[in-house]
Amino acid sequence: MTRIDINADLGESYGAFQVGEDEKLLEVISSANIACGFHAGDYNVMDSTIQLAKEKGVAIGAHPGFPDLFGFGRRDMSMSPEEIYRAMIYQLGAISGYCRVHDVQLSHVKPHGALYNMAAKQKEVAEAIAKAVYDFDSSLILYGLCNSLLLDEGKRLGLRVAAEAFADRTYTDEGLLTPRSHDHAVLTTKEEIEKQVLNMVEYGKVTTSSGKNIDLNPDTICFHGDGLSAFDHAGHMKRVLEEKGITVQSVGE
């Protein structure tokens, strides 16, 4: 039986700033990656998002990023591997505290934005992140881009890893995400997203921006929670997958 996890990045509001449709998305996803206060989120949002995810039976994951609120964690930062390791531990500690008081398990870790993209192709960054996850709790599942160095480092340490693909992002011929600064980096219609996701889940392929078909075998599909139509697209895709007999459930189930 084919199965796939649908995840979304949530808890990215902070203070008076509201981002995304978290409560609605929790109705249709199987895993939530919750911001830990560095690139987005705060103690109020982290706490309430964890409570909502628990109520909906959605797997809870940490979504640590660079300390860059103004850039939403999507700008590269020059941090040493030691700094990245410590920043990871700091953020994992924060979200784990809220999970503990709400008596719910932290299931996985997915880096955010620029940190995620750097870990896909820079060995020192991948090593620092994987080691932080392993040292903090070796039972956590490490999410990373399909065929990335981050997954390789996680496996090397003995972590369980989940290969991630993106429903609404286009790909380069190297299997990396097309930079957001480029045209056509983001898919915006249901038709485009449905075609790409089904190609990934059913055939293990993705068509790159240049038209090349490359191998991509995801365990989990991400919908960006800050997207304008994230709930609409994720809900539609879940219905399509289930109609095809594909089970939507978290990686840890």
VENSUL-V523310 format. One record per residue. N is the residue number from 1. SS is DSSP state (H for helix, E for strand, - for the rest). Layout:
BEGIN
n=N ss=SS
n=N ss=SS
END
This chain:
BEGIN
n=1 ss=-
n=2 ss=-
n=3 ss=E
n=4 ss=E
n=5 ss=E
n=6 ss=E
n=7 ss=E
n=8 ss=E
n=9 ss=E
n=10 ss=E
n=11 ss=-
n=12 ss=-
n=13 ss=-
n=14 ss=E
n=15 ss=-
n=16 ss=-
n=17 ss=E
n=18 ss=-
n=19 ss=-
n=20 ss=-
n=21 ss=-
n=22 ss=H
n=23 ss=H
n=24 ss=H
n=25 ss=H
n=26 ss=-
n=27 ss=-
n=28 ss=-
n=29 ss=-
n=30 ss=-
n=31 ss=E
n=32 ss=E
n=33 ss=E
n=34 ss=E
n=35 ss=E
n=36 ss=-
n=37 ss=-
n=38 ss=-
n=39 ss=-
n=40 ss=-
n=41 ss=-
n=42 ss=-
n=43 ss=H
n=44 ss=H
n=45 ss=H
n=46 ss=H
n=47 ss=H
n=48 ss=H
n=49 ss=H
n=50 ss=H
n=51 ss=H
n=52 ss=H
n=53 ss=H
n=54 ss=H
n=55 ss=H
n=56 ss=H
n=57 ss=-
n=58 ss=-
n=59 ss=E
n=60 ss=E
n=61 ss=E
n=62 ss=E
n=63 ss=E
n=64 ss=-
n=65 ss=-
n=66 ss=-
n=67 ss=-
n=68 ss=-
n=69 ss=-
n=70 ss=-
n=71 ss=-
n=72 ss=-
n=73 ss=-
n=74 ss=-
n=75 ss=-
n=76 ss=-
n=77 ss=-
n=78 ss=-
n=79 ss=-
n=80 ss=-
n=81 ss=H
n=82 ss=H
n=83 ss=H
n=84 ss=H
n=85 ss=H
n=86 ss=H
n=87 ss=H
n=88 ss=H
n=89 ss=H
n=90 ss=H
n=91 ss=H
n=92 ss=H
n=93 ss=H
n=94 ss=H
n=95 ss=H
n=96 ss=H
n=97 ss=H
n=98 ss=H
n=99 ss=H
n=100 ss=H
n=101 ss=H
n=102 ss=-
n=103 ss=-
n=104 ss=-
n=105 ss=-
n=106 ss=E
n=107 ss=E
n=108 ss=E
n=109 ss=E
n=110 ss=E
n=111 ss=-
n=112 ss=-
n=113 ss=H
n=114 ss=H
n=115 ss=H
n=116 ss=H
n=117 ss=H
n=118 ss=H
n=119 ss=H
n=120 ss=H
n=121 ss=H
n=122 ss=-
n=123 ss=H
n=124 ss=H
n=125 ss=H
n=126 ss=H
n=127 ss=H
n=128 ss=H
n=129 ss=H
n=130 ss=H
n=131 ss=H
n=132 ss=H
n=133 ss=H
n=134 ss=H
n=135 ss=H
n=136 ss=H
n=137 ss=-
n=138 ss=-
n=139 ss=-
n=140 ss=-
n=141 ss=E
n=142 ss=E
n=143 ss=E
n=144 ss=E
n=145 ss=E
n=146 ss=-
n=147 ss=-
n=148 ss=-
n=149 ss=H
n=150 ss=H
n=151 ss=H
n=152 ss=H
n=153 ss=H
n=154 ss=H
n=155 ss=H
n=156 ss=H
n=157 ss=H
n=158 ss=-
n=159 ss=-
n=160 ss=E
n=161 ss=E
n=162 ss=E
n=163 ss=E
n=164 ss=E
n=165 ss=E
n=166 ss=E
n=167 ss=-
n=168 ss=-
n=169 ss=E
n=170 ss=-
n=171 ss=E
n=172 ss=-
n=173 ss=-
n=174 ss=-
n=175 ss=-
n=176 ss=-
n=177 ss=E
n=178 ss=-
n=179 ss=-
n=180 ss=-
n=181 ss=-
n=182 ss=-
n=183 ss=-
n=184 ss=-
n=185 ss=-
n=186 ss=E
n=187 ss=-
n=188 ss=-
n=189 ss=-
n=190 ss=H
n=191 ss=H
n=192 ss=H
n=193 ss=H
n=194 ss=H
n=195 ss=H
n=196 ss=H
n=197 ss=H
n=198 ss=H
n=199 ss=H
n=200 ss=H
n=201 ss=H
n=202 ss=H
n=203 ss=H
n=204 ss=-
n=205 ss=E
n=206 ss=E
n=207 ss=E
n=208 ss=-
n=209 ss=-
n=210 ss=-
n=211 ss=-
n=212 ss=-
n=213 ss=E
n=214 ss=E
n=215 ss=E
n=216 ss=-
n=217 ss=-
n=218 ss=-
n=219 ss=-
n=220 ss=E
n=221 ss=E
n=222 ss=E
n=223 ss=E
n=224 ss=-
n=225 ss=-
n=226 ss=-
n=227 ss=-
n=228 ss=-
n=229 ss=-
n=230 ss=H
n=231 ss=H
n=232 ss=H
n=233 ss=H
n=234 ss=H
n=235 ss=H
n=236 ss=H
n=237 ss=H
n=238 ss=H
n=239 ss=H
n=240 ss=H
n=241 ss=H
n=242 ss=H
n=243 ss=H
n=244 ss=-
n=245 ss=-
n=246 ss=-
n=247 ss=E
n=248 ss=E
n=249 ss=-
n=250 ss=-
n=251 ss=-
n=252 ss=-
n=253 ss=-
END
